[in-house]
Each structure stands twice: as structure tokens, then as C-alpha cells.
Amino acid sequence: MNVAKNLLTIARYVLNLEAEALIKISEMINIDFESAVKAILSSKGRVVVTGIGKSAIIGNKIVATLNSTGTPSLFMHAADAIHGDLGMIQPEDIVICLSKSGNTPEIKVLTPLLKRAGNKLIALVGNTNSYLAEQADYVLNATVDKEACPNDLAPTTSTTAALALGDALAVCLIEARNFTGEDFAKYHPGGSLGKQLYLLVDDVCVKNKIPTVLLNTKLKDVILEMTSLRLGATAVLNTDSTLAGIVTDGDLRRMLNKFDNIAGLTAADIMSVTPKTIEKSEYAVAALNLMQDNNITQLIVLNDGAMYGFLHLHDLIKEGIV
């Protein structure tokens, strides 16, 4: 037996089975899903997600997604809830209960307590004929035909289905709240993702000691200006300080191939007349994309069209954007 081929076959089987399950679940979404979204939107409280076992793990991920996209949420383990943690639920909170069977003992104890307190209950359940589904205000159907586990026991397809329904719920809330990239950045200020969403060119560009020369600056002085500030480039300015071009390391190499005698050359002779620029108010990630698209390592930064500074790829690397 070709073990590697067999393993690949199994892997593809699992992915195909779970993909088919998600398609089926998408076809089962009904008015209860829409009503659940509207209930969360109109609630003045939080979303409390609960479950046990693998459902608890999926529930924690749903809570993380909701919190990061503008829906205040928390996780309450169903087993702990009936031993004191029920006190974390406030009257205005909406509870999402995850359970494949909908009939586990902890869920059967917890459900009437939630109903008695008057909290709206959303059941994300794999059995619509279960106790949980019958007691819930809204039912999100996560029924799957079988688990990907060869024994049809380990939660695999069912947890994928629950996770995907949680994502669908979160994305609907994002759309309904008009939650923007700027809003997302408020909750993700750390790491490269957060910096891509809020860091501006003005925050990272070199504003002081900007390498500049005039059109008639001699080649030797151009090179000295480039090397003294270690940016590998210098801006070339007109006499009125407006931008005329840029000289980079690449321009110097092209000069050596083009000219036999370089003694009398000036900045105007070797510069690139259409330098890539970016306004200081642009996001730093936009500068990164511009550098990557043009295979360059520096940009001239402008302030309303006027020379303002330099941005080097190393500045972006230092900030962790790359």
C-alpha cells in the first residue's frame, strides 16, 4: 500500500465531506437566523456563548470573533454555569448555546434557568428535535450527516459546521453595524495586522536630515549626500524647492553603463524624473504595496504635493508591517 497516497486520499475525503456539510447547512438557514441577528443588534446587553466539550472550544472562538468585530461577548462554560458562573449573565444579555446533541445533562439543567431569567436563547445545535432546540427562542441548524472521524464519533464535521455558523453570524453583524476597517483597527492595535490598519506614512517616515540635492549638483556631491544619510537615494529639487526627480543606487549603476566619462555629470543627468511618491496621510501598508508593485525600496513622502520626507522599506520592517 502506498501510505502517502492513502493519507492524501483521507485528507481530501475529510475536506470534501466537511465542505459538503457546509453547503448543506447554508441551504438550511432560515428566518430564525435572521431573527437571531436582529435580536443581537437590538439588545442592550452582551452575547454570552456557552457549551461544553468541543462545543466550548468553538464557543470561545466565536466569542473572540464577536468581540473583535464590535459585538461585546463573553464565554461561560455550561458546566461552570450551574455551579456559580450563571451570575455573570445580566438581564439584557442574549445567550448562544452550542451543542451537537442538544440533550446533554448540563444543557438540560442550564436551559430552564436561562428561560426563567428571561434571557433570549439562541440554540446553535446539531439536533433540531432536541430539548435545547425546543426551548430556544431561535434555532441555528448545524445538523451534519456524519463526522469525518472514521468511527463517526470524534467531533469534526459538526465542530466545523458550528464554527462556520458562528462566522456567518459575526459577518452579518459586521455588515449590519457598518463595521469598517478603521473600527476593526481600534480592537487590533497590536501586531502587524493592527499596524496595517492604523499606522500612517507620517508615523514612520524620515522627516529630518532628508537627502536632497539640486539639479546642478555635481555627481560627487550627489553620492556624498546619498551615502551620508544612508538611505540609498536622494531627492533632486528645483531651485524653488519643488521636486524634480530622484537619484537612487540603481540610477548610479545605470549611469556607469551609459556614460564613459562621468566627471562632468550632475544630478539632472542621471536622475529618474518620475519618482514614486506617497502622501504622508496614506496608510503605511499602502506604501509597502507601492514598493512591492514597483520593486523599489524607498519612496519620497509628500505633504500636499511638497517634499516632506523619505520612507525606506527598512522603516516598515522595523515597525513589523512586512
Sequence and secondary structure as in RCSB ss.txt:
>XXXX:A:sequence
MNVAKNLLTIARYVLNLEAEALIKISEMINIDFESAVKAILSSKGRVVVTGIGKSAIIGNKIVATLNSTGTPSLF
MHAADAIHGDLGMIQPEDIVICLSKSGNTPEIKVLTPLLKRAGNKLIALVGNTNSYLAEQADYVLNATVDKEACP
NDLAPTTSTTAALALGDALAVCLIEARNFTGEDFAKYHPGGSLGKQLYLLVDDVCVKNKIPTVLLNTKLKDVILE
MTSLRLGATAVLNTDSTLAGIVTDGDLRRMLNKFDNIAGLTAADIMSVTPKTIEKSEYAVAALNLMQDNNITQLI
VLNDGAMYGFLHLHDLIKEGIV
>XXXX:A:secstr
  HHHHHHHHHHHHHHHHHHHHHHHHHH  HHHHHHHHHHHH SS EEEEE THHHHHHHHHHHHHHHTT  EEE
EEHHHHTTTGGGG  TT EEEEEESSS  HHHHHHHHHHHHHT EEEEEES TTSHHHHH SEEEE   S  SST
TS SSSHHHHHHHHHHHHHHHHHHHHHT  HHHHHHH  SHHHHHHHH BHHHHSB SS  EEETT BHHHHHHH
HHHTTSSEEEEE TTS EEEEEEHHHHHHHHHH S  TT BHHHH BSS  EEETTSBHHHHHHHHHHHT SEEE
EEETTEEEEEEEHHHHHHTT  
